[in-house]
Amino acid sequence: MEKIDCAVIGAGAVGLAIARELALAGREVIILEAENAFGTHTSARNSEVIHAGIYYPTGSLKARFCVAGRKLLYTYCAERGINHKRIGKVVVACDEQQLDGLHKYKKQAELNGVDDLRLLTKEEVNTLEPEVIAVAGFLSPSTGIIDSHGLMLAYLGDAENAGATLVLNSPALSGRISDDGIVLDVGGAEPMQLACRTVINAAGHGAPALARSIAGIPAETIPQSYYAIGHYYTLTGKAPFNRLVYPVARQDWLGVHVTIDLGGRCKFGPDFSWRDSLDYKFDESREPLFYEAIRRYFPGLKDGTLQPGYTGMRPRLTGQGKEAVDFMIHGPRDHGVPNLVNLYGIESPGLTSSMAIAGYVRELVD
């Protein structure tokens, strides 16, 4: 049996950020990744947006880590030359009935410490985004876009330069709590057992199942996992927008919004529906719903200009008919196991929050 100081399970953006943080703090770190590359699931299938921190309940981990993480991320990207752009976002009310929702968003953002929003009249929205039809809106200048792969490469590079090791095709299958740490059973071409002083379960969608497979973690502390899929369509031709555009939407998702990637490609999404398992299959029958939703604020959308893009799946902790809950980051105080941190339900704004989450996890295991 091999011995290691710290094992981080999962090499998505959050796992890599945590590995970087621990390695820079002087810990001996091994990163276990089940796939043949890092960041192949949630971290590679999202909008690549640097969120400002507008929508999340005041005092929640999502609100705190998004606002703090956004500031850390912009500084880090500038220092490391990671491709990003502070493009800005316009949130719009498409009709009078959405005005209350618009003002609630703005108030919530201000309670979260987002202090740079500017209300926009109908005419001001039209000046900023001539193709958008709205009765009012507000501008979020600190919203941006990022090359998520480039960010993960930088996290991994920092971690490896500080002595961390990434091991691919090495799924953590099960484990047990021992007197001096946690023993992990690791699969792959060369199965092994690792005796770890510290374990960070950042396995994304698989985090609850992994926690259940480790003997000694109280079952009542482990949440159920649910699968929410979002589809993205791309727009053919030149993007008709200068910024991201988000319509006021229902409570549990942000609607079919506009994102623009760093190559200038315009994308619409994500929508929101449930699946029974991790299944990225694209459901093209949803196309008419996209046209209907987008034309509420972009009536100039022409038939035949939407092309299937990709899907992403949120690691949700609540099922159909229930509101989304906060990030769940369980340390020793939550489950009673020393030197173990389980991260559950790290959906949006996980990418934006990654550096702030990493600092929090380091504090939990210091």
KAWODA-V566712 format. One record per residue. RES is the residue in one small letter. PSI is psi in degrees with one decimal (NA if undefined). D_LAST is the distance of its C-alpha to the last C-alpha in Angstrom with 2 decimals. Layout:
# KAWODA-V566712
RES&PSI&D_LAST / RES&PSI&D_LAST
This chain:
# KAWODA-V566712
m&129.0&24.91 / e&149.1&22.53 / k&140.6&19.01 / i&148.7&16.15 / d&-54.0&12.46 / c&129.5&11.70 / a&125.3&14.46 / v&120.9&14.81 / i&114.2&18.00 / g&118.7&20.19 / a&47.1&21.14 / g&-171.5&22.20 / a&-42.6&21.27 / v&-44.0&18.09 / g&-43.1&17.00 / l&-38.5&17.90 / a&-40.0&16.14 / i&-44.3&12.79 / a&-41.8&13.71 / r&-47.9&14.65 / e&-44.8&11.52 / l&-40.2&9.39 / a&-41.3&12.44 / l&-23.2&12.90 / a&2.6&9.53 / g&6.7&11.09 / r&148.3&10.09 / e&118.5&13.30 / v&133.5&14.03 / i&135.2&17.11 / i&117.7&18.30 / l&122.4&20.77 / e&127.4&23.51 / a&-31.0&26.51 / e&178.2&28.90 / n&8.7&30.60 / a&162.4&28.96 / f&154.2&25.86 / g&44.5&26.06 / t&-8.9&29.26 / h&-113.4&28.87 / t&-37.0&27.66 / s&-19.8&26.47 / a&-4.2&30.00 / r&63.4&32.02 / n&-171.5&31.49 / s&-8.0&33.11 / e&42.7&30.91 / v&136.4&30.82 / i&106.8&28.43 / h&149.2&28.64 / a&-33.5&29.00 / g&35.6&27.59 / i&-42.6&30.94 / y&-10.7&31.21 / y&147.8&28.09 / p&139.5&28.04 / t&133.0&26.94 / g&-8.8&23.43 / s&160.1&22.55 / l&-37.1&19.53 / k&-44.8&22.25 / a&-48.5&23.71 / r&-48.0&20.61 / f&-28.6&19.06 / c&-48.1&22.56 / v&-46.2&23.55 / a&-42.1&20.41 / g&-35.6&20.20 / r&-44.0&23.92 / k&-43.9&23.70 / l&-39.1&20.89 / l&-43.6&22.94 / y&-41.3&26.19 / t&-45.6&24.78 / y&-44.1&23.20 / c&-40.3&26.47 / a&-42.1&28.54 / e&-36.7&26.63 / r&-0.9&26.66 / g&31.5&30.11 / i&132.4&29.17 / n&122.7&32.25 / h&167.7&32.02 / k&128.8&34.35 / r&77.1&34.06 / i&-27.3&37.08 / g&160.9&36.93 / k&140.7&37.79 / v&122.3&40.70 / v&128.5&40.34 / v&145.8&43.85 / a&120.1&45.85 / c&-22.8&48.64 / d&175.5&50.84 / e&-32.5&51.27 / q&-20.1&49.58 / q&-1.0&46.26 / l&-40.5&46.29 / d&-43.5&44.50 / g&-39.7&41.70 / l&-47.0&41.51 / h&-30.3&41.19 / k&-41.2&38.56 / y&-48.1&36.45 / k&-42.5&36.88 / k&-43.1&36.09 / q&-43.1&32.94 / a&-44.6&31.81 / e&-37.1&32.46 / l&-28.7&30.48 / n&-3.2&27.52 / g&12.6&27.91 / v&104.0&30.11 / d&15.2&32.71 / d&14.9&34.87 / l&146.6&36.89 / r&122.3&40.68 / l&145.1&43.22 / l&134.3&45.97 / t&171.5&49.53 / k&-42.4&51.34 / e&-37.3&52.96 / e&-37.9&49.73 / v&-44.3&48.16 / n&-33.4&51.32 / t&-43.2&51.16 / l&-40.6&47.59 / e&85.9&48.12 / p&-23.4&51.89 / e&-7.5&51.60 / v&132.1&49.60 / i&122.2&51.51 / a&158.1&49.81 / v&-18.6&50.85 / a&174.4&47.81 / g&-174.7&44.25 / f&155.9&41.44 / l&131.0&39.86 / s&94.9&36.12 / p&-16.3&36.05 / s&2.6&32.28 / t&141.5&32.37 / g&-175.1&32.41 / i&155.3&32.52 / i&152.1&30.49 / d&98.7&30.87 / s&-34.9&28.09 / h&-42.6&28.77 / g&-37.6&28.57 / l&-46.5&25.22 / m&-36.5&23.82 / l&-40.4&25.48 / a&-44.3&23.77 / y&-47.8&20.26 / l&-42.4&21.17 / g&-43.6&22.75 / d&-44.0&19.77 / a&-46.2&17.54 / e&-37.4&20.35 / n&-24.7&21.01 / a&9.4&17.49 / g&-1.3&18.23 / a&156.3&17.41 / t&129.5&20.28 / l&127.4&21.87 / v&112.0&23.95 / l&167.5&26.56 / n&38.6&28.80 / s&76.3&26.18 / p&137.0&25.67 / a&116.0&23.23 / l&-39.2&25.90 / s&-176.2&24.48 / g&-176.8&22.19 / r&152.6&21.46 / i&128.6&18.85 / s&178.2&19.30 / d&-30.8&18.62 / d&21.5&15.94 / g&-142.7&14.51 / i&128.7&16.40 / v&126.3&19.66 / l&136.7&20.81 / d&117.0&24.49 / v&129.0&24.99 / g&-162.1&28.47 / g&-169.1&30.48 / a&-31.0&33.16 / e&81.2&31.35 / p&147.4&29.49 / m&166.5&26.81 / q&136.8&24.26 / l&126.8&20.66 / a&110.9&18.58 / c&135.7&14.94 / r&-40.1&11.88 / t&139.1&10.07 / v&131.9&12.41 / i&114.5&12.56 / n&95.1&16.04 / a&45.5&17.35 / a&13.0&20.89 / g&-125.9&22.67 / h&-32.3&25.90 / g&1.7&25.05 / a&-46.6&21.70 / p&-43.5&23.39 / a&-40.5&25.66 / l&-44.2&22.96 / a&-39.3&21.02 / r&-23.5&24.41 / s&-4.7&24.94 / i&109.1&21.93 / a&128.3&23.33 / g&-14.2&21.35 / i&123.4&19.96 / p&125.6&22.11 / a&-32.0&24.76 / e&-11.1&25.09 / t&-4.5&21.65 / i&121.0&22.72 / p&162.3&24.93 / q&148.6&28.14 / s&146.0&28.35 / y&159.8&31.30 / y&114.1&32.71 / a&122.9&34.05 / i&144.8&35.89 / g&133.3&36.86 / h&146.3&39.73 / y&132.5&40.21 / y&146.9&43.68 / t&152.0&44.51 / l&129.2&47.43 / t&147.0&50.09 / g&-172.2&51.18 / k&139.5&49.82 / a&129.0&47.24 / p&8.0&49.14 / f&154.5&46.11 / n&-20.4&44.39 / r&175.8&41.13 / l&145.9&39.23 / v&122.4&41.19 / y&122.6&39.77 / p&153.3&42.20 / v&134.3&41.39 / a&176.5&40.62 / r&172.4&40.07 / q&-35.7&36.83 / d&0.3&34.97 / w&164.4&35.52 / l&10.0&36.47 / g&178.4&39.80 / v&92.9&41.37 / h&171.5&40.27 / v&126.4&41.01 / t&151.7&38.57 / i&124.4&39.62 / d&177.1&37.80 / l&-14.9&37.56 / g&1.5&40.80 / g&4.4&42.63 / r&137.4&43.03 / c&130.9&43.25 / k&148.4&41.57 / f&134.3&41.97 / g&-179.1&39.52 / p&156.5&37.73 / d&-164.6&39.78 / f&123.9&38.30 / s&170.1&39.35 / w&147.0&38.04 / r&160.4&38.02 / d&-14.2&37.54 / s&178.1&35.42 / l&101.1&33.81 / d&110.2&37.08 / y&9.7&37.45 / k&134.3&41.26 / f&124.9&42.87 / d&97.9&45.26 / e&-10.1&48.01 / s&-11.1&49.77 / r&-4.8&47.38 / e&-45.9&49.06 / p&-33.7&51.57 / l&-35.3&48.79 / f&-47.8&47.18 / y&-43.3&50.51 / e&-45.9&51.06 / a&-42.3&47.65 / i&-38.1&47.69 / r&-11.0&51.27 / r&-33.6&50.38 / y&-11.6&48.99 / f&75.1&50.38 / p&-14.6&53.97 / g&2.6&54.89 / l&124.1&53.05 / k&146.7&55.73 / d&141.8&56.30 / g&1.5&55.13 / t&-7.0&52.56 / l&132.9&49.44 / q&139.7&48.22 / p&131.9&45.66 / g&-88.3&42.33 / y&174.0&39.37 / t&157.6&37.33 / g&157.3&33.70 / m&130.0&32.11 / r&133.3&29.57 / p&89.1&27.14 / r&152.3&28.28 / l&-0.2&27.27 / t&149.2&30.65 / g&-165.7&34.11 / q&135.9&37.46 / g&-1.2&38.59 / k&147.7&35.20 / e&150.3&33.21 / a&147.0&30.07 / v&176.7&26.86 / d&166.1&23.54 / f&145.4&20.65 / m&107.4&19.00 / i&104.4&15.25 / h&119.6&14.39 / g&-170.4&11.10 / p&-33.8&11.31 / r&-25.1&13.24 / d&-38.2&15.75 / h&-7.9&16.60 / g&4.0&15.51 / v&118.8&14.06 / p&145.3&10.78 / n&30.1&8.53 / l&133.2&11.07 / v&125.8&11.50 / n&128.2&15.19 / l&116.9&16.65 / y&146.1&20.24 / g&36.9&23.07 / i&78.6&21.68 / e&-160.6&25.16 / s&134.8&26.43 / p&56.4&24.95 / g&-41.5&22.19 / l&-49.1&23.33 / t&-36.2&23.45 / s&-3.1&20.08 / s&-43.0&18.27 / m&-35.8&16.52 / a&-40.3&15.53 / i&-42.4&14.27 / a&-42.5&12.17 / g&-38.3&10.50 / y&-44.6&10.06 / v&-41.1&8.63 / r&-41.3&5.94 / e&-36.2&5.17 / l&-29.2&5.85 / v&-0.9&3.83 / d&NA&0.00
